[in-house]
């Protein structure tokens, strides 16, 4: 696994801060946000792409591609694989990356240069760098992954869907190894302005660290974030043959559509319920076997209530016994990267027996009455974890991860 997040430049640093309940939300430094209603976000702090890439090459890429390359290289090294891939591994490896907005920063830069300084000042790299699939491209070039290549763009569900679909690629026999995850770097003026116009963001400018409050009665919107996470998925026989360390296994997944509204969740949560139910069925797991749920939990008034209702509808009375936590309470919402980072949090919970908390939970909400692991991490044996991602456009993805069992 590999990660670049507002809480660290590695998986280890990110996980340690998640378990401690540290917030990665602070005032925006990437641009002047002083004129906007929301002036804070979850930035990846102290990041210099030149530390990882040649300066000229880095300048031609979008920020999300920087995150993608670094996280992918970390993941490959953590998996004990040598790169660039050679021989049969090159042709039998691929990449599947989720992103909601791709290189939106480069698109905004190009438009600003054109409007303010004219056509001659527009970089010829601004348009291609903005394409959503460029992070996948850069990973494949860096690692020489010549096999299956794809990009998912299902908004907030993109990272989860990328991992789920990468597992399907391996099941179908198309690849032995897949680099899968999600990236986002959309802390730009247009994004903040657009979501502010939608009145979707928290406006607690006086206290950014406590702004994201999933499931709390005083929640007032989500917090924009950025980052990325990559996981190495591998066919079991291939992993065992090279004596790879196995953190966990992908048990199953499913996707659904609300067919309700572009932004508001279905008040009956039917799409979310279907996605969770189908994912458990795909995994061959009963609701009674789920030990932990990593919630979508963005901290929006309607979204958190809707997800709570969906969990109670599917799990019944057992919903009250399942620990649930929101990674976004500390990292904010990184759109296409969120599901991948949250899958990583599930894997670490399985590995370590620790569940990170939902921070900033102070005032109970009668519509959100489950166990959200408030404010303090918890020791808990996790054999099966469910990760939820519910995206704009009503596209839902759920991933079931489990402790590895020696089947062979």
Protein Blocks (a to p, Z undefined) as FASTA:
>chain_A
ZZddfkbcbfklmmmmmmnopafbdcdfkbccklpmblcdcddehiafklmbcfklmmmp
cfklmmmmmmmmmmmmmnopacddehjllmmgccddddfklpmllmmmmmmmmmmnojkl
pcfklmmmmpmklmmmmmmmmnopabdcddddehjlmmmmmmmmmmmmmmnopafbdcdd
ddddfbcfklmmmmmmnopaccblklmmlmpcghiakbgbdcddedddddddddfklmmm
nopacfbdcfbdcdddfklafklccfklmmmmmmmmmmmmmnopafklpmbdcdfklopa
klmmmmmmmmmmmnmmmlmmpccddfklmnopnhjmmmmmmmmmmmmmmmnopacddehi
lbdcfklccdehghiacddddfbdcdddddehiiacdddddddddfZZ
